[in-house]
Each structure stands twice: as C-alpha cells, then as structure tokens.
Amino acid sequence: MRTALLLLCSNLFMTAAWYGHLRYRAAPLVVVILVSWLIALPEYAFQVPANRLGHASGQFTAPQLKILQEVISISIFVLFSAWWLGETPRWNEWAALALIVAAVIVMLYPQLRHGGPTHQ
C-alpha cells in the first residue's frame, strides 16, 4: 500500500510537470521547461523510494512496479486532463484505460489469489 501511495504522489507531480503548461500557451518554452523541471524534481523523492520499497520488500518485481506505475500515471492523467485542461476522455480512451486496468489485474492475479507475492 505504501508503494502505491508513493507512486500516486510521484505521478501527481509528474503529470503537473508534463501537462500543466498546456494551459499557458503564451508562456515561453524556456520558462515552461524550467518550471516543469522544478515541479518534477520532488517527483523523484516519491518515485525512487516507491520502487525501492516495493522491490526490496519482495512485494513486486521490477516489471510489476512499472506496470503499476503506468496505470496510476494514466489514471491521474485522465483526472488531470478533465480538471485542469477541460478535456474529457472519449469512449475509446476510457476503453483503453479499462484495458490497462485489466492488465494490472491479470499481472497481480496470482498474488491476489494466493494472498501475497508469488515470486522469489
């Protein structure tokens, strides 16, 4: 759970850094890059510990951490896009998100079924 919360925090920062500037089209690119870097810097304080804790605990493999990070990233982006940019996802984008969530369920199914990590 701690790993997922750290990944959530990490992705809040990264989504803001990567896409927040789209609302400010007149801002000079150099300023956008610098501000994005300042926003993204704290992201590492969440992402790196999330990966370290998740992997060192034996709870997740590296591929599982990456897949989990992606579904969190896309989920946060969908909410951010609607809230900050006013762009509501279309039906096919919702379907794509559902397939990604299904991939996470498939990936974690053995752990969910057996009540814990199934790898060494």
Biopython code that builds the backbone (N, CA, C, O; Angstrom):
import numpy as np
from Bio.PDB.StructureBuilder import StructureBuilder

atoms = [
    (1, "MET", "N", (0.825, -1.188, 0.000)),
    (1, "MET", "CA", (0.000, 0.000, 0.000)),
    (1, "MET", "C", (0.873, 1.257, 0.000)),
    (1, "MET", "O", (0.561, 2.235, -0.679)),
    (2, "ARG", "N", (1.968, 1.225, 0.765)),
    (2, "ARG", "CA", (2.863, 2.377, 0.811)),
    (2, "ARG", "C", (3.477, 2.639, -0.565)),
    (2, "ARG", "O", (3.628, 3.788, -0.978)),
    (3, "THR", "N", (3.825, 1.571, -1.262)),
    (3, "THR", "CA", (4.387, 1.713, -2.603)),
    (3, "THR", "C", (3.398, 2.413, -3.520)),
    (3, "THR", "O", (3.769, 3.337, -4.244)),
    (4, "ALA", "N", (2.149, 1.984, -3.495)),
    (4, "ALA", "CA", (1.124, 2.587, -4.358)),
    (4, "ALA", "C", (0.900, 4.057, -4.008)),
    (4, "ALA", "O", (0.720, 4.882, -4.904)),
    (5, "LEU", "N", (0.908, 4.393, -2.724)),
    (5, "LEU", "CA", (0.721, 5.794, -2.316)),
    (5, "LEU", "C", (1.883, 6.671, -2.769)),
    (5, "LEU", "O", (1.677, 7.801, -3.211)),
    (6, "LEU", "N", (3.093, 6.153, -2.659)),
    (6, "LEU", "CA", (4.253, 6.906, -3.139)),
    (6, "LEU", "C", (4.201, 7.088, -4.651)),
    (6, "LEU", "O", (4.540, 8.156, -5.162)),
    (7, "LEU", "N", (3.778, 6.050, -5.366)),
    (7, "LEU", "CA", (3.637, 6.166, -6.818)),
    (7, "LEU", "C", (2.552, 7.175, -7.179)),
    (7, "LEU", "O", (2.694, 7.921, -8.148)),
    (8, "LEU", "N", (1.494, 7.200, -6.423)),
    (8, "LEU", "CA", (0.419, 8.173, -6.637)),
    (8, "LEU", "C", (0.957, 9.600, -6.489)),
    (8, "LEU", "O", (0.724, 10.448, -7.350)),
    (9, "CYS", "N", (1.669, 9.854, -5.408)),
    (9, "CYS", "CA", (2.255, 11.188, -5.190)),
    (9, "CYS", "C", (3.229, 11.543, -6.309)),
    (9, "CYS", "O", (3.215, 12.660, -6.827)),
    (10, "SER", "N", (4.060, 10.596, -6.670)),
    (10, "SER", "CA", (5.026, 10.803, -7.741)),
    (10, "SER", "C", (4.334, 11.229, -9.031)),
    (10, "SER", "O", (4.770, 12.162, -9.705)),
    (11, "ASN", "N", (3.266, 10.544, -9.357)),
    (11, "ASN", "CA", (2.577, 10.825, -10.612)),
    (11, "ASN", "C", (1.780, 12.121, -10.580)),
    (11, "ASN", "O", (1.551, 12.723, -11.628)),
    (12, "LEU", "N", (1.360, 12.556, -9.419)),
    (12, "LEU", "CA", (0.717, 13.871, -9.318)),
    (12, "LEU", "C", (1.698, 14.962, -9.747)),
    (12, "LEU", "O", (1.349, 15.854, -10.521)),
    (13, "PHE", "N", (2.921, 14.881, -9.239)),
    (13, "PHE", "CA", (3.943, 15.860, -9.615)),
    (13, "PHE", "C", (4.297, 15.762, -11.097)),
    (13, "PHE", "O", (4.379, 16.777, -11.789)),
    (14, "MET", "N", (4.505, 14.549, -11.577)),
    (14, "MET", "CA", (4.959, 14.381, -12.955)),
    (14, "MET", "C", (3.903, 14.813, -13.960)),
    (14, "MET", "O", (4.226, 15.431, -14.974)),
    (15, "THR", "N", (2.657, 14.494, -13.688)),
    (15, "THR", "CA", (1.583, 14.904, -14.595)),
    (15, "THR", "C", (1.491, 16.421, -14.646)),
    (15, "THR", "O", (1.325, 16.996, -15.722)),
    (16, "ALA", "N", (1.597, 17.072, -13.498)),
    (16, "ALA", "CA", (1.577, 18.541, -13.471)),
    (16, "ALA", "C", (2.765, 19.104, -14.248)),
    (16, "ALA", "O", (2.621, 20.087, -14.976)),
    (17, "ALA", "N", (3.932, 18.489, -14.097)),
    (17, "ALA", "CA", (5.128, 18.972, -14.790)),
    (17, "ALA", "C", (5.017, 18.790, -16.301)),
    (17, "ALA", "O", (5.390, 19.683, -17.062)),
    (18, "TRP", "N", (4.515, 17.656, -16.733)),
    (18, "TRP", "CA", (4.462, 17.363, -18.162)),
    (18, "TRP", "C", (3.318, 18.050, -18.889)),
    (18, "TRP", "O", (3.465, 18.439, -20.048)),
    (19, "TYR", "N", (2.182, 18.204, -18.224)),
    (19, "TYR", "CA", (0.992, 18.673, -18.935)),
    (19, "TYR", "C", (0.390, 19.967, -18.405)),
    (19, "TYR", "O", (-0.462, 20.557, -19.070)),
    (20, "GLY", "N", (0.802, 20.424, -17.239)),
    (20, "GLY", "CA", (0.231, 21.633, -16.657)),
    (20, "GLY", "C", (0.420, 22.866, -17.516)),
    (20, "GLY", "O", (-0.437, 23.748, -17.545)),
    (21, "HIS", "N", (1.538, 22.927, -18.212)),
    (21, "HIS", "CA", (1.847, 24.095, -19.037)),
    (21, "HIS", "C", (0.963, 24.225, -20.272)),
    (21, "HIS", "O", (0.924, 25.293, -20.883)),
    (22, "LEU", "N", (0.261, 23.179, -20.650)),
    (22, "LEU", "CA", (-0.574, 23.243, -21.857)),
    (22, "LEU", "C", (-1.672, 24.291, -21.736)),
    (22, "LEU", "O", (-2.225, 24.751, -22.735)),
    (23, "ARG", "N", (-1.970, 24.651, -20.529)),
    (23, "ARG", "CA", (-2.974, 25.681, -20.284)),
    (23, "ARG", "C", (-2.412, 27.087, -20.539)),
    (23, "ARG", "O", (-3.175, 28.040, -20.695)),
    (24, "TYR", "N", (-1.113, 27.211, -20.580)),
    (24, "TYR", "CA", (-0.444, 28.508, -20.747)),
    (24, "TYR", "C", (0.320, 28.540, -22.065)),
    (24, "TYR", "O", (1.550, 28.504, -22.080)),
    (25, "ARG", "N", (-0.396, 28.606, -23.139)),
    (25, "ARG", "CA", (0.204, 28.525, -24.476)),
    (25, "ARG", "C", (1.128, 29.691, -24.802)),
    (25, "ARG", "O", (2.042, 29.547, -25.614)),
    (26, "ALA", "N", (0.902, 30.836, -24.181)),
    (26, "ALA", "CA", (1.714, 32.018, -24.479)),
    (26, "ALA", "C", (3.039, 32.034, -23.715)),
    (26, "ALA", "O", (3.921, 32.833, -24.029)),
    (27, "ALA", "N", (3.185, 31.176, -22.731)),
    (27, "ALA", "CA", (4.419, 31.154, -21.937)),
    (27, "ALA", "C", (5.592, 30.713, -22.807)),
    (27, "ALA", "O", (5.463, 29.771, -23.589)),
    (28, "PRO", "N", (6.727, 31.383, -22.679)),
    (28, "PRO", "CA", (7.909, 30.991, -23.458)),
    (28, "PRO", "C", (8.343, 29.564, -23.101)),
    (28, "PRO", "O", (8.283, 29.151, -21.943)),
    (29, "LEU", "N", (8.773, 28.840, -24.106)),
    (29, "LEU", "CA", (9.151, 27.438, -23.919)),
    (29, "LEU", "C", (10.244, 27.273, -22.867)),
    (29, "LEU", "O", (10.201, 26.332, -22.074)),
    (30, "VAL", "N", (11.214, 28.168, -22.853)),
    (30, "VAL", "CA", (12.297, 28.080, -21.874)),
    (30, "VAL", "C", (11.744, 28.179, -20.450)),
    (30, "VAL", "O", (12.189, 27.447, -19.566)),
    (31, "VAL", "N", (10.796, 29.062, -20.222)),
    (31, "VAL", "CA", (10.173, 29.205, -18.901)),
    (31, "VAL", "C", (9.399, 27.939, -18.557)),
    (31, "VAL", "O", (9.466, 27.448, -17.430)),
    (32, "VAL", "N", (8.665, 27.417, -19.531)),
    (32, "VAL", "CA", (7.887, 26.191, -19.326)),
    (32, "VAL", "C", (8.811, 25.040, -18.929)),
    (32, "VAL", "O", (8.497, 24.276, -18.016)),
    (33, "ILE", "N", (9.929, 24.921, -19.604)),
    (33, "ILE", "CA", (10.877, 23.844, -19.296)),
    (33, "ILE", "C", (11.421, 23.990, -17.877)),
    (33, "ILE", "O", (11.467, 23.017, -17.125)),
    (34, "LEU", "N", (11.829, 25.193, -17.515)),
    (34, "LEU", "CA", (12.382, 25.412, -16.170)),
    (34, "LEU", "C", (11.351, 25.158, -15.075)),
    (34, "LEU", "O", (11.655, 24.512, -14.072)),
    (35, "VAL", "N", (10.141, 25.660, -15.262)),
    (35, "VAL", "CA", (9.087, 25.444, -14.264)),
    (35, "VAL", "C", (8.743, 23.957, -14.182)),
    (35, "VAL", "O", (8.529, 23.423, -13.094)),
    (36, "SER", "N", (8.692, 23.296, -15.332)),
    (36, "SER", "CA", (8.406, 21.855, -15.344)),
    (36, "SER", "C", (9.473, 21.079, -14.576)),
    (36, "SER", "O", (9.147, 20.150, -13.838)),
    (37, "TRP", "N", (10.731, 21.447, -14.739)),
    (37, "TRP", "CA", (11.809, 20.791, -14.003)),
    (37, "TRP", "C", (11.667, 21.006, -12.503)),
    (37, "TRP", "O", (11.895, 20.089, -11.714)),
    (38, "LEU", "N", (11.290, 22.218, -12.112)),
    (38, "LEU", "CA", (11.108, 22.494, -10.683)),
    (38, "LEU", "C", (9.960, 21.677, -10.095)),
    (38, "LEU", "O", (10.030, 21.229, -8.950)),
    (39, "ILE", "N", (8.908, 21.487, -10.883)),
    (39, "ILE", "CA", (7.773, 20.681, -10.424)),
    (39, "ILE", "C", (8.156, 19.203, -10.376)),
    (39, "ILE", "O", (7.766, 18.477, -9.462)),
    (40, "ALA", "N", (8.923, 18.773, -11.371)),
    (40, "ALA", "CA", (9.274, 17.353, -11.477)),
    (40, "ALA", "C", (10.311, 16.913, -10.450)),
    (40, "ALA", "O", (10.349, 15.740, -10.079)),
    (41, "LEU", "N", (11.145, 17.825, -9.989)),
    (41, "LEU", "CA", (12.209, 17.446, -9.061)),
    (41, "LEU", "C", (11.704, 16.687, -7.828)),
    (41, "LEU", "O", (12.283, 15.654, -7.491)),
    (42, "PRO", "N", (10.656, 17.148, -7.142)),
    (42, "PRO", "CA", (10.168, 16.392, -5.977)),
    (42, "PRO", "C", (9.605, 15.010, -6.345)),
    (42, "PRO", "O", (9.477, 14.135, -5.489)),
    (43, "GLU", "N", (9.275, 14.834, -7.616)),
    (43, "GLU", "CA", (8.727, 13.552, -8.059)),
    (43, "GLU", "C", (9.678, 12.407, -7.728)),
    (43, "GLU", "O", (9.241, 11.322, -7.346)),
    (44, "TYR", "N", (10.959, 12.647, -7.872)),
    (44, "TYR", "CA", (11.947, 11.611, -7.601)),
    (44, "TYR", "C", (11.966, 11.204, -6.129)),
    (44, "TYR", "O", (12.302, 10.067, -5.798)),
    (45, "ALA", "N", (11.605, 12.131, -5.255)),
    (45, "ALA", "CA", (11.562, 11.827, -3.822)),
    (45, "ALA", "C", (10.446, 10.843, -3.492)),
    (45, "ALA", "O", (10.431, 10.257, -2.409)),
    (46, "PHE", "N", (9.521, 10.663, -4.413)),
    (46, "PHE", "CA", (8.441, 9.685, -4.231)),
    (46, "PHE", "C", (8.672, 8.431, -5.080)),
    (46, "PHE", "O", (8.484, 7.312, -4.605)),
    (47, "GLN", "N", (9.078, 8.625, -6.337)),
    (47, "GLN", "CA", (9.226, 7.505, -7.273)),
    (47, "GLN", "C", (10.324, 6.533, -6.846)),
    (47, "GLN", "O", (10.108, 5.322, -6.814)),
    (48, "VAL", "N", (11.487, 7.060, -6.522)),
    (48, "VAL", "CA", (12.616, 6.191, -6.172)),
    (48, "VAL", "C", (12.328, 5.369, -4.910)),
    (48, "VAL", "O", (12.546, 4.158, -4.919)),
    (49, "PRO", "N", (11.847, 5.988, -3.824)),
    (49, "PRO", "CA", (11.502, 5.172, -2.650)),
    (49, "PRO", "C", (10.381, 4.167, -2.924)),
    (49, "PRO", "O", (10.389, 3.063, -2.380)),
    (50, "ALA", "N", (9.424, 4.544, -3.761)),
    (50, "ALA", "CA", (8.339, 3.607, -4.095)),
    (50, "ALA", "C", (8.907, 2.351, -4.732)),
    (50, "ALA", "O", (8.549, 1.236, -4.352)),
    (51, "ASN", "N", (9.793, 2.537, -5.702)),
    (51, "ASN", "CA", (10.391, 1.386, -6.373)),
    (51, "ASN", "C", (11.278, 0.591, -5.424)),
    (51, "ASN", "O", (11.261, -0.640, -5.435)),
    (52, "ARG", "N", (12.044, 1.287, -4.611)),
    (52, "ARG", "CA", (12.944, 0.612, -3.669)),
    (52, "ARG", "C", (12.152, -0.210, -2.662)),
    (52, "ARG", "O", (12.449, -1.384, -2.442)),
    (53, "LEU", "N", (11.138, 0.410, -2.047)),
    (53, "LEU", "CA", (10.330, -0.290, -1.038)),
    (53, "LEU", "C", (9.553, -1.456, -1.640)),
    (53, "LEU", "O", (9.515, -2.549, -1.075)),
    (54, "GLY", "N", (8.938, -1.210, -2.788)),
    (54, "GLY", "CA", (8.142, -2.261, -3.419)),
    (54, "GLY", "C", (8.967, -3.461, -3.826)),
    (54, "GLY", "O", (8.526, -4.602, -3.691)),
    (55, "HIS", "N", (10.175, -3.204, -4.329)),
    (55, "HIS", "CA", (11.033, -4.283, -4.793)),
    (55, "HIS", "C", (11.756, -4.962, -3.635)),
    (55, "HIS", "O", (11.814, -6.190, -3.572)),
    (56, "ALA", "N", (12.309, -4.166, -2.717)),
    (56, "ALA", "CA", (13.073, -4.734, -1.591)),
    (56, "ALA", "C", (12.201, -5.572, -0.668)),
    (56, "ALA", "O", (12.678, -6.521, -0.046)),
    (57, "SER", "N", (10.928, -5.219, -0.581)),
    (57, "SER", "CA", (10.020, -5.979, 0.284)),
    (57, "SER", "C", (9.649, -7.323, -0.324)),
    (57, "SER", "O", (9.098, -8.189, 0.354)),
    (58, "GLY", "N", (9.953, -7.493, -1.606)),
    (58, "GLY", "CA", (9.561, -8.715, -2.292)),
    (58, "GLY", "C", (8.109, -8.701, -2.729)),
    (58, "GLY", "O", (7.598, -9.695, -3.245)),
    (59, "GLN", "N", (7.453, -7.579, -2.523)),
    (59, "GLN", "CA", (6.039, -7.476, -2.877)),
    (59, "GLN", "C", (5.839, -7.387, -4.388)),
    (59, "GLN", "O", (4.860, -7.914, -4.918)),
    (60, "PHE", "N", (6.767, -6.719, -5.085)),
    (60, "PHE", "CA", (6.637, -6.527, -6.525)),
    (60, "PHE", "C", (7.957, -6.809, -7.226)),
    (60, "PHE", "O", (9.034, -6.546, -6.692)),
    (61, "THR", "N", (7.848, -7.348, -8.435)),
    (61, "THR", "CA", (9.011, -7.440, -9.308)),
    (61, "THR", "C", (9.160, -6.085, -9.997)),
    (61, "THR", "O", (8.250, -5.257, -9.948)),
    (62, "ALA", "N", (10.303, -5.861, -10.635)),
    (62, "ALA", "CA", (10.507, -4.598, -11.356)),
    (62, "ALA", "C", (9.456, -4.410, -12.461)),
    (62, "ALA", "O", (8.912, -3.313, -12.589)),
    (63, "PRO", "N", (9.151, -5.448, -13.268)),
    (63, "PRO", "CA", (8.097, -5.266, -14.270)),
    (63, "PRO", "C", (6.735, -4.938, -13.645)),
    (63, "PRO", "O", (5.977, -4.138, -14.194)),
    (64, "GLN", "N", (6.429, -5.546, -12.516)),
    (64, "GLN", "CA", (5.158, -5.246, -11.853)),
    (64, "GLN", "C", (5.115, -3.797, -11.381)),
    (64, "GLN", "O", (4.080, -3.138, -11.488)),
    (65, "LEU", "N", (6.232, -3.299, -10.860)),
    (65, "LEU", "CA", (6.285, -1.901, -10.432)),
    (65, "LEU", "C", (6.033, -0.964, -11.609)),
    (65, "LEU", "O", (5.311, 0.025, -11.481)),
    (66, "LYS", "N", (6.627, -1.279, -12.748)),
    (66, "LYS", "CA", (6.455, -0.420, -13.926)),
    (66, "LYS", "C", (5.013, -0.439, -14.408)),
    (66, "LYS", "O", (4.459, 0.613, -14.729)),
    (67, "ILE", "N", (4.402, -1.602, -14.464)),
    (67, "ILE", "CA", (3.013, -1.706, -14.914)),
    (67, "ILE", "C", (2.085, -0.988, -13.945)),
    (67, "ILE", "O", (1.163, -0.293, -14.371)),
    (68, "LEU", "N", (2.316, -1.147, -12.660)),
    (68, "LEU", "CA", (1.518, -0.449, -11.652)),
    (68, "LEU", "C", (1.684, 1.064, -11.796)),
    (68, "LEU", "O", (0.708, 1.810, -11.720)),
    (69, "GLN", "N", (2.909, 1.504, -12.002)),
    (69, "GLN", "CA", (3.173, 2.933, -12.184)),
    (69, "GLN", "C", (2.422, 3.469, -13.396)),
    (69, "GLN", "O", (1.888, 4.577, -13.347)),
    (70, "GLU", "N", (2.373, 2.718, -14.461)),
    (70, "GLU", "CA", (1.693, 3.179, -15.678)),
    (70, "GLU", "C", (0.195, 3.343, -15.467)),
    (70, "GLU", "O", (-0.382, 4.335, -15.913)),
    (71, "VAL", "N", (-0.442, 2.399, -14.802)),
    (71, "VAL", "CA", (-1.889, 2.527, -14.600)),
    (71, "VAL", "C", (-2.193, 3.699, -13.669)),
    (71, "VAL", "O", (-3.188, 4.400, -13.856)),
    (72, "ILE", "N", (-1.346, 3.910, -12.677)),
    (72, "ILE", "CA", (-1.533, 5.067, -11.800)),
    (72, "ILE", "C", (-1.326, 6.349, -12.594)),
    (72, "ILE", "O", (-2.103, 7.296, -12.467)),
    (73, "SER", "N", (-0.287, 6.381, -13.407)),
    (73, "SER", "CA", (0.017, 7.560, -14.221)),
    (73, "SER", "C", (-1.136, 7.915, -15.157)),
    (73, "SER", "O", (-1.539, 9.075, -15.238)),
    (74, "ILE", "N", (-1.656, 6.933, -15.849)),
    (74, "ILE", "CA", (-2.742, 7.189, -16.799)),
    (74, "ILE", "C", (-4.018, 7.576, -16.069)),
    (74, "ILE", "O", (-4.754, 8.448, -16.530)),
    (75, "SER", "N", (-4.285, 6.946, -14.950)),
    (75, "SER", "CA", (-5.486, 7.298, -14.174)),
    (75, "SER", "C", (-5.415, 8.744, -13.692)),
    (75, "SER", "O", (-6.396, 9.482, -13.783)),
    (76, "ILE", "N", (-4.270, 9.141, -13.187)),
    (76, "ILE", "CA", (-4.097, 10.525, -12.729)),
    (76, "ILE", "C", (-4.209, 11.482, -13.906)),
    (76, "ILE", "O", (-4.813, 12.550, -13.798)),
    (77, "PHE", "N", (-3.622, 11.090, -15.031)),
    (77, "PHE", "CA", (-3.683, 11.961, -16.198)),
    (77, "PHE", "C", (-5.120, 12.190, -16.659)),
    (77, "PHE", "O", (-5.485, 13.315, -17.000)),
    (78, "VAL", "N", (-5.930, 11.150, -16.674)),
    (78, "VAL", "CA", (-7.330, 11.288, -17.107)),
    (78, "VAL", "C", (-8.056, 12.295, -16.217)),
    (78, "VAL", "O", (-8.783, 13.154, -16.718)),
    (79, "LEU", "N", (-7.866, 12.196, -14.918)),
    (79, "LEU", "CA", (-8.495, 13.142, -13.989)),
    (79, "LEU", "C", (-7.934, 14.551, -14.177)),
    (79, "LEU", "O", (-8.687, 15.525, -14.187)),
    (80, "PHE", "N", (-6.626, 14.656, -14.324)),
    (80, "PHE", "CA", (-5.970, 15.949, -14.522)),
    (80, "PHE", "C", (-6.435, 16.609, -15.812)),
    (80, "PHE", "O", (-6.709, 17.809, -15.848)),
    (81, "SER", "N", (-6.521, 15.816, -16.860)),
    (81, "SER", "CA", (-6.947, 16.331, -18.160)),
    (81, "SER", "C", (-8.350, 16.919, -18.088)),
    (81, "SER", "O", (-8.611, 17.982, -18.651)),
    (82, "ALA", "N", (-9.237, 16.241, -17.406)),
    (82, "ALA", "CA", (-10.610, 16.735, -17.268)),
    (82, "ALA", "C", (-10.653, 17.972, -16.381)),
    (82, "ALA", "O", (-11.336, 18.944, -16.705)),
    (83, "TRP", "N", (-9.925, 17.943, -15.261)),
    (83, "TRP", "CA", (-9.978, 19.045, -14.291)),
    (83, "TRP", "C", (-9.202, 20.271, -14.763)),
    (83, "TRP", "O", (-9.749, 21.373, -14.763)),
    (84, "TRP", "N", (-7.946, 20.107, -15.164)),
    (84, "TRP", "CA", (-7.068, 21.227, -15.462)),
    (84, "TRP", "C", (-7.210, 21.719, -16.900)),
    (84, "TRP", "O", (-7.192, 22.924, -17.149)),
    (85, "LEU", "N", (-7.349, 20.798, -17.840)),
    (85, "LEU", "CA", (-7.396, 21.164, -19.251)),
    (85, "LEU", "C", (-8.811, 21.206, -19.811)),
    (85, "LEU", "O", (-9.031, 21.709, -20.913)),
    (86, "GLY", "N", (-9.773, 20.677, -19.053)),
    (86, "GLY", "CA", (-11.157, 20.656, -19.529)),
    (86, "GLY", "C", (-11.367, 19.703, -20.688)),
    (86, "GLY", "O", (-12.289, 19.886, -21.483)),
    (87, "GLU", "N", (-10.522, 18.687, -20.794)),
    (87, "GLU", "CA", (-10.614, 17.708, -21.878)),
    (87, "GLU", "C", (-11.085, 16.370, -21.310)),
    (87, "GLU", "O", (-10.316, 15.639, -20.686)),
    (88, "THR", "N", (-12.345, 16.070, -21.535)),
    (88, "THR", "CA", (-12.911, 14.814, -21.050)),
    (88, "THR", "C", (-12.553, 13.695, -22.024)),
    (88, "THR", "O", (-12.694, 13.859, -23.235)),
    (89, "PRO", "N", (-12.093, 12.568, -21.506)),
    (89, "PRO", "CA", (-11.746, 11.455, -22.394)),
    (89, "PRO", "C", (-12.955, 10.974, -23.204)),
    (89, "PRO", "O", (-14.094, 11.011, -22.740)),
    (90, "ARG", "N", (-12.674, 10.532, -24.405)),
    (90, "ARG", "CA", (-13.702, 9.944, -25.265)),
    (90, "ARG", "C", (-13.887, 8.477, -24.879)),
    (90, "ARG", "O", (-13.104, 7.926, -24.105)),
    (91, "TRP", "N", (-14.924, 7.854, -25.425)),
    (91, "TRP", "CA", (-15.254, 6.475, -25.059)),
    (91, "TRP", "C", (-14.081, 5.531, -25.306)),
    (91, "TRP", "O", (-13.823, 4.636, -24.501)),
    (92, "ASN", "N", (-13.364, 5.728, -26.425)),
    (92, "ASN", "CA", (-12.266, 4.814, -26.750)),
    (92, "ASN", "C", (-11.079, 4.998, -25.795)),
    (92, "ASN", "O", (-10.325, 4.057, -25.550)),
    (93, "GLU", "N", (-10.919, 6.211, -25.260)),
    (93, "GLU", "CA", (-9.863, 6.441, -24.281)),
    (93, "GLU", "C", (-10.226, 5.810, -22.935)),
    (93, "GLU", "O", (-9.357, 5.290, -22.235)),
    (94, "TRP", "N", (-11.509, 5.857, -22.579)),
    (94, "TRP", "CA", (-11.968, 5.142, -21.375)),
    (94, "TRP", "C", (-11.767, 3.641, -21.554)),
    (94, "TRP", "O", (-11.348, 2.947, -20.628)),
    (95, "ALA", "N", (-12.072, 3.145, -22.760)),
    (95, "ALA", "CA", (-11.890, 1.713, -23.032)),
    (95, "ALA", "C", (-10.414, 1.330, -22.921)),
    (95, "ALA", "O", (-10.084, 0.274, -22.380)),
    (96, "ALA", "N", (-9.533, 2.183, -23.429)),
    (96, "ALA", "CA", (-8.094, 1.918, -23.331)),
    (96, "ALA", "C", (-7.651, 1.872, -21.872)),
    (96, "ALA", "O", (-6.864, 1.007, -21.489)),
    (97, "LEU", "N", (-8.152, 2.795, -21.061)),
    (97, "LEU", "CA", (-7.819, 2.796, -19.636)),
    (97, "LEU", "C", (-8.324, 1.516, -18.968)),
    (97, "LEU", "O", (-7.627, 0.927, -18.142)),
    (98, "ALA", "N", (-9.521, 1.096, -19.323)),
    (98, "ALA", "CA", (-10.077, -0.138, -18.752)),
    (98, "ALA", "C", (-9.200, -1.344, -19.103)),
    (98, "ALA", "O", (-9.007, -2.234, -18.273)),
    (99, "LEU", "N", (-8.672, -1.375, -20.322)),
    (99, "LEU", "CA", (-7.789, -2.476, -20.715)),
    (99, "LEU", "C", (-6.480, -2.446, -19.925)),
    (99, "LEU", "O", (-5.939, -3.495, -19.576)),
    (100, "ILE", "N", (-5.980, -1.257, -19.650)),
    (100, "ILE", "CA", (-4.756, -1.144, -18.858)),
    (100, "ILE", "C", (-5.008, -1.607, -17.425)),
    (100, "ILE", "O", (-4.176, -2.298, -16.838)),
    (101, "VAL", "N", (-6.142, -1.231, -16.869)),
    (101, "VAL", "CA", (-6.511, -1.697, -15.529)),
    (101, "VAL", "C", (-6.651, -3.220, -15.539)),
    (101, "VAL", "O", (-6.226, -3.893, -14.600)),
    (102, "ALA", "N", (-7.244, -3.758, -16.597)),
    (102, "ALA", "CA", (-7.372, -5.215, -16.717)),
    (102, "ALA", "C", (-5.991, -5.868, -16.754)),
    (102, "ALA", "O", (-5.801, -6.945, -16.190)),
    (103, "ALA", "N", (-5.031, -5.228, -17.409)),
    (103, "ALA", "CA", (-3.668, -5.763, -17.455)),
    (103, "ALA", "C", (-3.059, -5.835, -16.059)),
    (103, "ALA", "O", (-2.364, -6.798, -15.734)),
    (104, "VAL", "N", (-3.314, -4.834, -15.242)),
    (104, "VAL", "CA", (-2.800, -4.845, -13.866)),
    (104, "VAL", "C", (-3.445, -5.975, -13.069)),
    (104, "VAL", "O", (-2.778, -6.650, -12.287)),
    (105, "ILE", "N", (-4.733, -6.174, -13.271)),
    (105, "ILE", "CA", (-5.425, -7.264, -12.571)),
    (105, "ILE", "C", (-4.845, -8.612, -12.990)),
    (105, "ILE", "O", (-4.612, -9.480, -12.149)),
    (106, "VAL", "N", (-4.612, -8.785, -14.291)),
    (106, "VAL", "CA", (-4.013, -10.029, -14.788)),
    (106, "VAL", "C", (-2.621, -10.212, -14.182)),
    (106, "VAL", "O", (-2.259, -11.311, -13.762)),
    (107, "MET", "N", (-1.849, -9.129, -14.140)),
    (107, "MET", "CA", (-0.492, -9.197, -13.599)),
    (107, "MET", "C", (-0.500, -9.589, -12.119)),
    (107, "MET", "O", (0.316, -10.401, -11.683)),
    (108, "LEU", "N", (-1.421, -9.013, -11.356)),
    (108, "LEU", "CA", (-1.459, -9.246, -9.912)),
    (108, "LEU", "C", (-2.336, -10.430, -9.504)),
    (108, "LEU", "O", (-2.399, -10.765, -8.321)),
    (109, "TYR", "N", (-3.010, -11.068, -10.457)),
    (109, "TYR", "CA", (-3.939, -12.146, -10.135)),
    (109, "TYR", "C", (-3.320, -13.240, -9.260)),
    (109, "TYR", "O", (-3.935, -13.639, -8.271)),
    (110, "PRO", "N", (-2.128, -13.737, -9.590)),
    (110, "PRO", "CA", (-1.554, -14.780, -8.722)),
    (110, "PRO", "C", (-1.373, -14.303, -7.277)),
    (110, "PRO", "O", (-1.612, -15.067, -6.342)),
    (111, "GLN", "N", (-0.958, -13.059, -7.089)),
    (111, "GLN", "CA", (-0.788, -12.525, -5.733)),
    (111, "GLN", "C", (-2.131, -12.386, -5.033)),
    (111, "GLN", "O", (-2.262, -12.716, -3.854)),
    (112, "LEU", "N", (-3.114, -11.903, -5.750)),
    (112, "LEU", "CA", (-4.441, -11.733, -5.163)),
    (112, "LEU", "C", (-5.039, -13.088, -4.795)),
    (112, "LEU", "O", (-5.693, -13.230, -3.761)),
    (113, "ARG", "N", (-4.811, -14.068, -5.642)),
    (113, "ARG", "CA", (-5.364, -15.406, -5.429)),
    (113, "ARG", "C", (-4.696, -16.120, -4.263)),
    (113, "ARG", "O", (-5.354, -16.826, -3.498)),
    (114, "HIS", "N", (-3.392, -15.936, -4.131)),
    (114, "HIS", "CA", (-2.646, -16.648, -3.092)),
    (114, "HIS", "C", (-2.388, -15.802, -1.847)),
    (114, "HIS", "O", (-1.786, -16.281, -0.886)),
    (115, "GLY", "N", (-2.831, -14.573, -1.860)),
    (115, "GLY", "CA", (-2.707, -13.731, -0.669)),
    (115, "GLY", "C", (-1.328, -13.160, -0.411)),
    (115, "GLY", "O", (-1.015, -12.806, 0.726)),
    (116, "GLY", "N", (-0.505, -13.063, -1.421)),
    (116, "GLY", "CA", (0.818, -12.475, -1.223)),
    (116, "GLY", "C", (1.679, -12.656, -2.448)),
    (116, "GLY", "O", (1.227, -13.220, -3.444)),
    (117, "PRO", "N", (2.912, -12.189, -2.392)),
    (117, "PRO", "CA", (3.820, -12.308, -3.530)),
    (117, "PRO", "C", (4.025, -13.764, -3.926)),
    (117, "PRO", "O", (4.063, -14.658, -3.081)),
    (118, "THR", "N", (4.157, -13.980, -5.226)),
    (118, "THR", "CA", (4.344, -15.342, -5.723)),
    (118, "THR", "C", (5.694, -15.502, -6.406)),
    (118, "THR", "O", (5.910, -16.481, -7.121)),
    (119, "HIS", "N", (6.594, -14.570, -6.202)),
    (119, "HIS", "CA", (7.923, -14.656, -6.799)),
    (119, "HIS", "C", (8.977, -14.655, -5.701)),
    (119, "HIS", "O", (8.696, -14.342, -4.544)),
    (120, "GLN", "N", (10.187, -15.007, -6.087)),
    (120, "GLN", "CA", (11.293, -15.034, -5.114)),
    (120, "GLN", "C", (12.023, -13.731, -5.121)),
    (120, "GLN", "O", (12.984, -13.557, -4.372)),
]
sb = StructureBuilder()
sb.init_structure("model")
sb.init_model(0)
sb.init_chain("A")
sb.init_seg("    ")
for serial, (resi, resn, name, xyz) in enumerate(atoms, 1):
    if name == "N":
        sb.init_residue(resn, " ", resi, " ")
    sb.init_atom(name, np.array(xyz, "f"), 0.0, 1.0, " ", f" {name:<3s}", serial, name[0])
structure = sb.get_structure()
